Amino acid sequence: MENFISKQQALAVLQQDAAEICDLLGKQSNILCRTDCPAFEEVADTRLYGFSCEVKFLIRSGLLTTSEGHQLIKELEEKLGNIQERVTPDVGVEWE
């Protein structure tokens, strides 16, 4: 019995995984209120690495082009950067 996956199904899985990563890190940043924490960065790096491995597998399987894969990784990196910017306090701001 052979099972095949379509490009649309593969993209849906990647989009769901990316959303779960963003959700996890968003919740973590809300709880800790610090994204400069080494634990936050470690989780972000680990999850991004796992996501990039998924993307590489789909590229090697012929379901994604290299440029599509790079774009997906770039989009996730940008989303994670936005999470970090949202909760990181402004540097250099003086509080009264």
Biopython code that builds the backbone (N, CA, C, O; Angstrom):
import numpy as np
from Bio.PDB.StructureBuilder import StructureBuilder

atoms = [
    (1, "MET", "N", (0.840, -1.177, 0.000)),
    (1, "MET", "CA", (0.000, 0.000, 0.000)),
    (1, "MET", "C", (0.885, 1.240, 0.000)),
    (1, "MET", "O", (1.743, 1.405, 0.867)),
    (2, "GLU", "N", (0.669, 2.090, -0.963)),
    (2, "GLU", "CA", (1.445, 3.320, -1.063)),
    (2, "GLU", "C", (0.596, 4.504, -0.629)),
    (2, "GLU", "O", (-0.576, 4.618, -0.989)),
    (3, "ASN", "N", (1.209, 5.372, 0.144)),
    (3, "ASN", "CA", (0.549, 6.605, 0.561)),
    (3, "ASN", "C", (1.317, 7.773, -0.021)),
    (3, "ASN", "O", (2.547, 7.799, 0.006)),
    (4, "PHE", "N", (0.596, 8.721, -0.538)),
    (4, "PHE", "CA", (1.217, 9.903, -1.106)),
    (4, "PHE", "C", (0.698, 11.131, -0.380)),
    (4, "PHE", "O", (-0.435, 11.161, 0.101)),
    (5, "ILE", "N", (1.544, 12.129, -0.313)),
    (5, "ILE", "CA", (1.157, 13.398, 0.298)),
    (5, "ILE", "C", (1.291, 14.479, -0.769)),
    (5, "ILE", "O", (2.258, 14.499, -1.529)),
    (6, "SER", "N", (0.335, 15.352, -0.815)),
    (6, "SER", "CA", (0.383, 16.430, -1.801)),
    (6, "SER", "C", (1.187, 17.603, -1.250)),
    (6, "SER", "O", (1.450, 17.695, -0.051)),
    (7, "LYS", "N", (1.559, 18.471, -2.136)),
    (7, "LYS", "CA", (2.276, 19.682, -1.735)),
    (7, "LYS", "C", (1.414, 20.511, -0.782)),
    (7, "LYS", "O", (1.921, 21.071, 0.190)),
    (8, "GLN", "N", (0.125, 20.587, -1.061)),
    (8, "GLN", "CA", (-0.783, 21.357, -0.204)),
    (8, "GLN", "C", (-0.851, 20.759, 1.196)),
    (8, "GLN", "O", (-0.892, 21.492, 2.184)),
    (9, "GLN", "N", (-0.865, 19.434, 1.286)),
    (9, "GLN", "CA", (-0.885, 18.781, 2.592)),
    (9, "GLN", "C", (0.417, 19.044, 3.347)),
    (9, "GLN", "O", (0.401, 19.298, 4.551)),
    (10, "ALA", "N", (1.536, 18.981, 2.641)),
    (10, "ALA", "CA", (2.835, 19.239, 3.268)),
    (10, "ALA", "C", (2.911, 20.674, 3.776)),
    (10, "ALA", "O", (3.386, 20.918, 4.885)),
    (11, "LEU", "N", (2.445, 21.620, 2.969)),
    (11, "LEU", "CA", (2.441, 23.022, 3.395)),
    (11, "LEU", "C", (1.520, 23.238, 4.590)),
    (11, "LEU", "O", (1.837, 24.022, 5.486)),
    (12, "ALA", "N", (0.396, 22.555, 4.607)),
    (12, "ALA", "CA", (-0.537, 22.685, 5.734)),
    (12, "ALA", "C", (0.108, 22.191, 7.027)),
    (12, "ALA", "O", (-0.062, 22.803, 8.081)),
    (13, "VAL", "N", (0.843, 21.090, 6.944)),
    (13, "VAL", "CA", (1.539, 20.570, 8.124)),
    (13, "VAL", "C", (2.591, 21.566, 8.596)),
    (13, "VAL", "O", (2.702, 21.831, 9.793)),
    (14, "LEU", "N", (3.363, 22.119, 7.665)),
    (14, "LEU", "CA", (4.391, 23.095, 8.036)),
    (14, "LEU", "C", (3.771, 24.348, 8.643)),
    (14, "LEU", "O", (4.281, 24.880, 9.629)),
    (15, "GLN", "N", (2.682, 24.818, 8.062)),
    (15, "GLN", "CA", (2.021, 26.012, 8.597)),
    (15, "GLN", "C", (1.474, 25.751, 9.999)),
    (15, "GLN", "O", (1.541, 26.623, 10.865)),
    (16, "GLN", "N", (0.941, 24.566, 10.221)),
    (16, "GLN", "CA", (0.437, 24.214, 11.547)),
    (16, "GLN", "C", (1.592, 24.140, 12.547)),
    (16, "GLN", "O", (1.474, 24.631, 13.670)),
    (17, "ASP", "N", (2.702, 23.530, 12.146)),
    (17, "ASP", "CA", (3.860, 23.440, 13.037)),
    (17, "ASP", "C", (4.412, 24.822, 13.367)),
    (17, "ASP", "O", (4.765, 25.093, 14.514)),
    (18, "ALA", "N", (4.486, 25.692, 12.371)),
    (18, "ALA", "CA", (4.976, 27.055, 12.604)),
    (18, "ALA", "C", (4.051, 27.797, 13.567)),
    (18, "ALA", "O", (4.516, 28.517, 14.450)),
    (19, "ALA", "N", (2.745, 27.619, 13.394)),
    (19, "ALA", "CA", (1.781, 28.269, 14.291)),
    (19, "ALA", "C", (1.928, 27.752, 15.717)),
    (19, "ALA", "O", (1.830, 28.524, 16.670)),
    (20, "GLU", "N", (2.161, 26.452, 15.869)),
    (20, "GLU", "CA", (2.346, 25.878, 17.203)),
    (20, "GLU", "C", (3.616, 26.408, 17.862)),
    (20, "GLU", "O", (3.632, 26.663, 19.066)),
    (21, "ILE", "N", (4.672, 26.574, 17.082)),
    (21, "ILE", "CA", (5.920, 27.130, 17.613)),
    (21, "ILE", "C", (5.689, 28.558, 18.093)),
    (21, "ILE", "O", (6.103, 28.922, 19.194)),
    (22, "CYS", "N", (5.037, 29.357, 17.276)),
    (22, "CYS", "CA", (4.754, 30.749, 17.657)),
    (22, "CYS", "C", (3.854, 30.805, 18.887)),
    (22, "CYS", "O", (4.058, 31.634, 19.773)),
    (23, "ASP", "N", (2.867, 29.927, 18.937)),
    (23, "ASP", "CA", (1.961, 29.894, 20.086)),
    (23, "ASP", "C", (2.721, 29.523, 21.355)),
    (23, "ASP", "O", (2.548, 30.162, 22.393)),
    (24, "LEU", "N", (3.555, 28.502, 21.277)),
    (24, "LEU", "CA", (4.345, 28.072, 22.429)),
    (24, "LEU", "C", (5.243, 29.191, 22.932)),
    (24, "LEU", "O", (5.276, 29.479, 24.128)),
    (25, "LEU", "N", (5.968, 29.818, 22.022)),
    (25, "LEU", "CA", (6.894, 30.873, 22.430)),
    (25, "LEU", "C", (6.152, 32.127, 22.874)),
    (25, "LEU", "O", (6.626, 32.851, 23.749)),
    (26, "GLY", "N", (4.999, 32.386, 22.283)),
    (26, "GLY", "CA", (4.189, 33.510, 22.734)),
    (26, "GLY", "C", (3.712, 33.304, 24.160)),
    (26, "GLY", "O", (3.749, 34.228, 24.973)),
    (27, "LYS", "N", (3.261, 32.086, 24.465)),
    (27, "LYS", "CA", (2.824, 31.776, 25.829)),
    (27, "LYS", "C", (3.997, 31.835, 26.798)),
    (27, "LYS", "O", (3.868, 32.347, 27.910)),
    (28, "GLN", "N", (5.141, 31.308, 26.372)),
    (28, "GLN", "CA", (6.321, 31.326, 27.236)),
    (28, "GLN", "C", (6.741, 32.758, 27.529)),
    (28, "GLN", "O", (7.080, 33.088, 28.665)),
    (29, "SER", "N", (6.720, 33.608, 26.512)),
    (29, "SER", "CA", (7.129, 34.998, 26.720)),
    (29, "SER", "C", (6.127, 35.731, 27.601)),
    (29, "SER", "O", (6.513, 36.608, 28.374)),
    (30, "ASN", "N", (4.842, 35.386, 27.494)),
    (30, "ASN", "CA", (3.830, 36.016, 28.344)),
    (30, "ASN", "C", (3.994, 35.603, 29.797)),
    (30, "ASN", "O", (3.766, 36.403, 30.705)),
    (31, "ILE", "N", (4.388, 34.363, 30.015)),
    (31, "ILE", "CA", (4.577, 33.874, 31.378)),
    (31, "ILE", "C", (5.857, 34.448, 31.973)),
    (31, "ILE", "O", (5.860, 34.928, 33.106)),
    (32, "LEU", "N", (6.922, 34.398, 31.223)),
    (32, "LEU", "CA", (8.216, 34.844, 31.734)),
    (32, "LEU", "C", (8.426, 36.340, 31.581)),
    (32, "LEU", "O", (9.202, 36.945, 32.321)),
    (33, "CYS", "N", (7.721, 36.943, 30.603)),
    (33, "CYS", "CA", (7.854, 38.373, 30.301)),
    (33, "CYS", "C", (9.281, 38.759, 29.950)),
    (33, "CYS", "O", (9.658, 39.926, 30.060)),
    (34, "ARG", "N", (10.057, 37.803, 29.537)),
    (34, "ARG", "CA", (11.434, 38.100, 29.137)),
    (34, "ARG", "C", (11.815, 37.179, 27.994)),
    (34, "ARG", "O", (11.785, 35.957, 28.139)),
    (35, "THR", "N", (12.168, 37.751, 26.879)),
    (35, "THR", "CA", (12.635, 36.927, 25.768)),
    (35, "THR", "C", (14.144, 36.923, 25.678)),
    (35, "THR", "O", (14.711, 36.221, 24.841)),
    (36, "ASP", "N", (14.812, 37.703, 26.534)),
    (36, "ASP", "CA", (16.267, 37.673, 26.538)),
    (36, "ASP", "C", (16.782, 36.570, 27.454)),
    (36, "ASP", "O", (17.991, 36.415, 27.625)),
    (37, "CYS", "N", (15.881, 35.815, 28.034)),
    (37, "CYS", "CA", (16.216, 34.697, 28.902)),
    (37, "CYS", "C", (16.837, 33.584, 28.051)),
    (37, "CYS", "O", (16.331, 33.282, 26.971)),
    (38, "PRO", "N", (17.927, 32.974, 28.525)),
    (38, "PRO", "CA", (18.544, 31.885, 27.751)),
    (38, "PRO", "C", (17.586, 30.730, 27.467)),
    (38, "PRO", "O", (17.685, 30.095, 26.417)),
    (39, "ALA", "N", (16.667, 30.450, 28.381)),
    (39, "ALA", "CA", (15.713, 29.357, 28.152)),
    (39, "ALA", "C", (14.807, 29.668, 26.963)),
    (39, "ALA", "O", (14.517, 28.781, 26.160)),
    (40, "PHE", "N", (14.358, 30.917, 26.842)),
    (40, "PHE", "CA", (13.517, 31.314, 25.714)),
    (40, "PHE", "C", (14.289, 31.137, 24.411)),
    (40, "PHE", "O", (13.776, 30.568, 23.448)),
    (41, "GLU", "N", (15.517, 31.624, 24.391)),
    (41, "GLU", "CA", (16.335, 31.526, 23.179)),
    (41, "GLU", "C", (16.625, 30.073, 22.824)),
    (41, "GLU", "O", (16.646, 29.712, 21.647)),
    (42, "GLU", "N", (16.849, 29.237, 23.838)),
    (42, "GLU", "CA", (17.122, 27.823, 23.600)),
    (42, "GLU", "C", (15.908, 27.135, 22.978)),
    (42, "GLU", "O", (16.046, 26.366, 22.027)),
    (43, "VAL", "N", (14.732, 27.411, 23.510)),
    (43, "VAL", "CA", (13.507, 26.823, 22.958)),
    (43, "VAL", "C", (13.290, 27.317, 21.530)),
    (43, "VAL", "O", (12.957, 26.531, 20.643)),
    (44, "ALA", "N", (13.478, 28.610, 21.309)),
    (44, "ALA", "CA", (13.296, 29.170, 19.964)),
    (44, "ALA", "C", (14.265, 28.527, 18.977)),
    (44, "ALA", "O", (13.866, 28.123, 17.885)),
    (45, "ASP", "N", (15.536, 28.431, 19.359)),
    (45, "ASP", "CA", (16.537, 27.834, 18.472)),
    (45, "ASP", "C", (16.232, 26.367, 18.188)),
    (45, "ASP", "O", (16.341, 25.909, 17.051)),
    (46, "THR", "N", (15.851, 25.635, 19.234)),
    (46, "THR", "CA", (15.558, 24.207, 19.068)),
    (46, "THR", "C", (14.356, 23.997, 18.159)),
    (46, "THR", "O", (14.388, 23.147, 17.270)),
    (47, "ARG", "N", (13.305, 24.762, 18.378)),
    (47, "ARG", "CA", (12.101, 24.627, 17.557)),
    (47, "ARG", "C", (12.362, 25.044, 16.114)),
    (47, "ARG", "O", (11.871, 24.407, 15.182)),
    (48, "LEU", "N", (13.131, 26.109, 15.929)),
    (48, "LEU", "CA", (13.456, 26.567, 14.581)),
    (48, "LEU", "C", (14.308, 25.523, 13.857)),
    (48, "LEU", "O", (14.131, 25.293, 12.660)),
    (49, "TYR", "N", (15.226, 24.897, 14.581)),
    (49, "TYR", "CA", (16.047, 23.843, 13.988)),
    (49, "TYR", "C", (15.165, 22.670, 13.543)),
    (49, "TYR", "O", (15.313, 22.164, 12.430)),
    (50, "GLY", "N", (14.251, 22.245, 14.412)),
    (50, "GLY", "CA", (13.353, 21.145, 14.055)),
    (50, "GLY", "C", (12.501, 21.474, 12.839)),
    (50, "GLY", "O", (12.296, 20.634, 11.962)),
    (51, "PHE", "N", (12.005, 22.710, 12.799)),
    (51, "PHE", "CA", (11.199, 23.152, 11.661)),
    (51, "PHE", "C", (12.038, 23.128, 10.385)),
    (51, "PHE", "O", (11.563, 22.695, 9.334)),
    (52, "SER", "N", (13.285, 23.593, 10.478)),
    (52, "SER", "CA", (14.143, 23.614, 9.284)),
    (52, "SER", "C", (14.448, 22.195, 8.808)),
    (52, "SER", "O", (14.606, 21.970, 7.609)),
    (53, "CYS", "N", (14.532, 21.235, 9.734)),
    (53, "CYS", "CA", (14.729, 19.838, 9.332)),
    (53, "CYS", "C", (13.513, 19.310, 8.576)),
    (53, "CYS", "O", (13.659, 18.578, 7.597)),
    (54, "GLU", "N", (12.319, 19.675, 9.026)),
    (54, "GLU", "CA", (11.098, 19.295, 8.309)),
    (54, "GLU", "C", (11.115, 19.870, 6.895)),
    (54, "GLU", "O", (10.799, 19.179, 5.926)),
    (55, "VAL", "N", (11.486, 21.133, 6.793)),
    (55, "VAL", "CA", (11.531, 21.806, 5.493)),
    (55, "VAL", "C", (12.547, 21.120, 4.585)),
    (55, "VAL", "O", (12.257, 20.870, 3.415)),
    (56, "LYS", "N", (13.726, 20.816, 5.105)),
    (56, "LYS", "CA", (14.759, 20.153, 4.300)),
    (56, "LYS", "C", (14.276, 18.793, 3.799)),
    (56, "LYS", "O", (14.544, 18.415, 2.658)),
    (57, "PHE", "N", (13.568, 18.067, 4.649)),
    (57, "PHE", "CA", (13.030, 16.772, 4.236)),
    (57, "PHE", "C", (12.062, 16.932, 3.064)),
    (57, "PHE", "O", (12.107, 16.164, 2.103)),
    (58, "LEU", "N", (11.198, 17.925, 3.152)),
    (58, "LEU", "CA", (10.231, 18.141, 2.071)),
    (58, "LEU", "C", (10.909, 18.623, 0.792)),
    (58, "LEU", "O", (10.452, 18.312, -0.307)),
    (59, "ILE", "N", (11.988, 19.375, 0.928)),
    (59, "ILE", "CA", (12.761, 19.785, -0.253)),
    (59, "ILE", "C", (13.389, 18.556, -0.896)),
    (59, "ILE", "O", (13.311, 18.374, -2.111)),
    (60, "ARG", "N", (14.010, 17.716, -0.078)),
    (60, "ARG", "CA", (14.661, 16.512, -0.604)),
    (60, "ARG", "C", (13.650, 15.540, -1.200)),
    (60, "ARG", "O", (13.978, 14.771, -2.104)),
    (61, "SER", "N", (12.430, 15.577, -0.697)),
    (61, "SER", "CA", (11.368, 14.710, -1.221)),
    (61, "SER", "C", (10.747, 15.262, -2.497)),
    (61, "SER", "O", (9.962, 14.583, -3.159)),
    (62, "GLY", "N", (11.101, 16.496, -2.837)),
    (62, "GLY", "CA", (10.576, 17.105, -4.048)),
    (62, "GLY", "C", (9.225, 17.783, -3.873)),
    (62, "GLY", "O", (8.604, 18.189, -4.856)),
    (63, "LEU", "N", (8.764, 17.909, -2.633)),
    (63, "LEU", "CA", (7.473, 18.552, -2.396)),
    (63, "LEU", "C", (7.585, 20.062, -2.293)),
    (63, "LEU", "O", (6.597, 20.772, -2.479)),
    (64, "LEU", "N", (8.768, 20.557, -2.001)),
    (64, "LEU", "CA", (9.024, 22.003, -1.938)),
    (64, "LEU", "C", (10.273, 22.324, -2.739)),
    (64, "LEU", "O", (11.182, 21.501, -2.845)),
    (65, "THR", "N", (10.312, 23.517, -3.300)),
    (65, "THR", "CA", (11.546, 23.984, -3.919)),
    (65, "THR", "C", (12.427, 24.575, -2.820)),
    (65, "THR", "O", (11.950, 24.880, -1.727)),
    (66, "THR", "N", (13.684, 24.728, -3.112)),
    (66, "THR", "CA", (14.600, 25.317, -2.139)),
    (66, "THR", "C", (14.164, 26.722, -1.770)),
    (66, "THR", "O", (14.211, 27.099, -0.599)),
    (67, "SER", "N", (13.741, 27.500, -2.755)),
    (67, "SER", "CA", (13.326, 28.875, -2.456)),
    (67, "SER", "C", (12.054, 28.897, -1.604)),
    (67, "SER", "O", (11.920, 29.750, -0.726)),
    (68, "GLU", "N", (11.127, 27.981, -1.847)),
    (68, "GLU", "CA", (9.924, 27.903, -1.007)),
    (68, "GLU", "C", (10.297, 27.551, 0.430)),
    (68, "GLU", "O", (9.764, 28.126, 1.379)),
    (69, "GLY", "N", (11.205, 26.614, 0.575)),
    (69, "GLY", "CA", (11.645, 26.207, 1.904)),
    (69, "GLY", "C", (12.324, 27.334, 2.652)),
    (69, "GLY", "O", (12.052, 27.562, 3.831)),
    (70, "HIS", "N", (13.211, 28.041, 1.964)),
    (70, "HIS", "CA", (13.896, 29.173, 2.594)),
    (70, "HIS", "C", (12.899, 30.250, 2.995)),
    (70, "HIS", "O", (13.053, 30.880, 4.041)),
    (71, "GLN", "N", (11.883, 30.465, 2.176)),
    (71, "GLN", "CA", (10.862, 31.468, 2.481)),
    (71, "GLN", "C", (10.080, 31.086, 3.737)),
    (71, "GLN", "O", (9.795, 31.940, 4.576)),
    (72, "LEU", "N", (9.736, 29.818, 3.866)),
    (72, "LEU", "CA", (9.005, 29.360, 5.053)),
    (72, "LEU", "C", (9.830, 29.560, 6.324)),
    (72, "LEU", "O", (9.308, 29.999, 7.348)),
    (73, "ILE", "N", (11.112, 29.237, 6.251)),
    (73, "ILE", "CA", (11.992, 29.415, 7.412)),
    (73, "ILE", "C", (12.132, 30.895, 7.738)),
    (73, "ILE", "O", (12.090, 31.292, 8.903)),
    (74, "LYS", "N", (12.298, 31.702, 6.706)),
    (74, "LYS", "CA", (12.428, 33.149, 6.912)),
    (74, "LYS", "C", (11.176, 33.721, 7.571)),
    (74, "LYS", "O", (11.273, 34.546, 8.480)),
    (75, "GLU", "N", (10.007, 33.289, 7.119)),
    (75, "GLU", "CA", (8.746, 33.772, 7.698)),
    (75, "GLU", "C", (8.637, 33.403, 9.172)),
    (75, "GLU", "O", (8.195, 34.214, 9.986)),
    (76, "LEU", "N", (9.040, 32.173, 9.520)),
    (76, "LEU", "CA", (8.988, 31.766, 10.923)),
    (76, "LEU", "C", (9.985, 32.569, 11.752)),
    (76, "LEU", "O", (9.669, 32.988, 12.866)),
    (77, "GLU", "N", (11.182, 32.784, 11.220)),
    (77, "GLU", "CA", (12.170, 33.606, 11.933)),
    (77, "GLU", "C", (11.631, 35.006, 12.193)),
    (77, "GLU", "O", (11.827, 35.559, 13.276)),
    (78, "GLU", "N", (10.952, 35.582, 11.204)),
    (78, "GLU", "CA", (10.380, 36.923, 11.368)),
    (78, "GLU", "C", (9.287, 36.934, 12.432)),
    (78, "GLU", "O", (9.211, 37.861, 13.238)),
    (79, "LYS", "N", (8.446, 35.908, 12.435)),
    (79, "LYS", "CA", (7.384, 35.826, 13.440)),
    (79, "LYS", "C", (7.977, 35.699, 14.841)),
    (79, "LYS", "O", (7.495, 36.326, 15.785)),
    (80, "LEU", "N", (9.017, 34.890, 14.971)),
    (80, "LEU", "CA", (9.661, 34.743, 16.277)),
    (80, "LEU", "C", (10.330, 36.045, 16.692)),
    (80, "LEU", "O", (10.329, 36.398, 17.871)),
    (81, "GLY", "N", (10.898, 36.756, 15.732)),
    (81, "GLY", "CA", (11.478, 38.068, 16.016)),
    (81, "GLY", "C", (10.425, 39.051, 16.490)),
    (81, "GLY", "O", (10.681, 39.862, 17.381)),
    (82, "ASN", "N", (9.232, 38.982, 15.893)),
    (82, "ASN", "CA", (8.133, 39.859, 16.319)),
    (82, "ASN", "C", (7.688, 39.544, 17.740)),
    (82, "ASN", "O", (7.368, 40.450, 18.509)),
    (83, "ILE", "N", (7.667, 38.260, 18.092)),
    (83, "ILE", "CA", (7.321, 37.878, 19.464)),
    (83, "ILE", "C", (8.350, 38.459, 20.422)),
    (83, "ILE", "O", (8.002, 38.990, 21.476)),
    (84, "GLN", "N", (9.608, 38.354, 20.051)),
    (84, "GLN", "CA", (10.677, 38.857, 20.911)),
    (84, "GLN", "C", (10.596, 40.370, 21.057)),
    (84, "GLN", "O", (10.757, 40.892, 22.160)),
    (85, "GLU", "N", (10.350, 41.077, 19.968)),
    (85, "GLU", "CA", (10.242, 42.538, 20.024)),
    (85, "GLU", "C", (9.045, 42.988, 20.848)),
    (85, "GLU", "O", (9.102, 44.014, 21.525)),
    (86, "ARG", "N", (7.969, 42.223, 20.789)),
    (86, "ARG", "CA", (6.742, 42.592, 21.482)),
    (86, "ARG", "C", (6.915, 42.610, 22.996)),
    (86, "ARG", "O", (6.292, 43.424, 23.678)),
    (87, "VAL", "N", (7.749, 41.726, 23.528)),
    (87, "VAL", "CA", (7.851, 41.626, 24.982)),
    (87, "VAL", "C", (9.181, 42.092, 25.543)),
    (87, "VAL", "O", (9.328, 42.197, 26.761)),
    (88, "THR", "N", (10.146, 42.372, 24.693)),
    (88, "THR", "CA", (11.435, 42.848, 25.178)),
    (88, "THR", "C", (11.322, 44.321, 25.513)),
    (88, "THR", "O", (10.895, 45.113, 24.672)),
    (89, "PRO", "N", (11.699, 44.709, 26.737)),
    (89, "PRO", "CA", (11.616, 46.127, 27.096)),
    (89, "PRO", "C", (12.565, 46.965, 26.257)),
    (89, "PRO", "O", (13.607, 46.491, 25.804)),
    (90, "ASP", "N", (12.180, 48.224, 26.058)),
    (90, "ASP", "CA", (13.026, 49.139, 25.303)),
    (90, "ASP", "C", (14.340, 49.355, 26.036)),
    (90, "ASP", "O", (14.362, 49.641, 27.233)),
    (91, "VAL", "N", (15.418, 49.217, 25.309)),
    (91, "VAL", "CA", (16.738, 49.433, 25.883)),
    (91, "VAL", "C", (17.028, 50.925, 25.863)),
    (91, "VAL", "O", (16.765, 51.599, 24.866)),
    (92, "GLY", "N", (17.559, 51.433, 26.938)),
    (92, "GLY", "CA", (17.933, 52.840, 26.993)),
    (92, "GLY", "C", (16.827, 53.759, 27.466)),
    (92, "GLY", "O", (17.033, 54.969, 27.562)),
    (93, "VAL", "N", (15.670, 53.221, 27.760)),
    (93, "VAL", "CA", (14.572, 54.043, 28.251)),
    (93, "VAL", "C", (14.761, 54.247, 29.746)),
    (93, "VAL", "O", (14.969, 53.289, 30.491)),
    (94, "GLU", "N", (14.689, 55.478, 30.172)),
    (94, "GLU", "CA", (14.828, 55.773, 31.595)),
    (94, "GLU", "C", (13.452, 55.843, 32.224)),
    (94, "GLU", "O", (12.562, 56.521, 31.712)),
    (95, "TRP", "N", (13.278, 55.151, 33.322)),
    (95, "TRP", "CA", (12.009, 55.138, 34.046)),
    (95, "TRP", "C", (12.099, 56.092, 35.213)),
    (95, "TRP", "O", (13.133, 56.171, 35.877)),
    (96, "GLU", "N", (11.051, 56.802, 35.465)),
    (96, "GLU", "CA", (11.028, 57.769, 36.568)),
    (96, "GLU", "C", (10.619, 57.108, 37.853)),
    (96, "GLU", "O", (10.544, 57.767, 38.890)),
]
sb = StructureBuilder()
sb.init_structure("model")
sb.init_model(0)
sb.init_chain("A")
sb.init_seg("    ")
for serial, (resi, resn, name, xyz) in enumerate(atoms, 1):
    if name == "N":
        sb.init_residue(resn, " ", resi, " ")
    sb.init_atom(name, np.array(xyz, "f"), 0.0, 1.0, " ", f" {name:<3s}", serial, name[0])
structure = sb.get_structure()
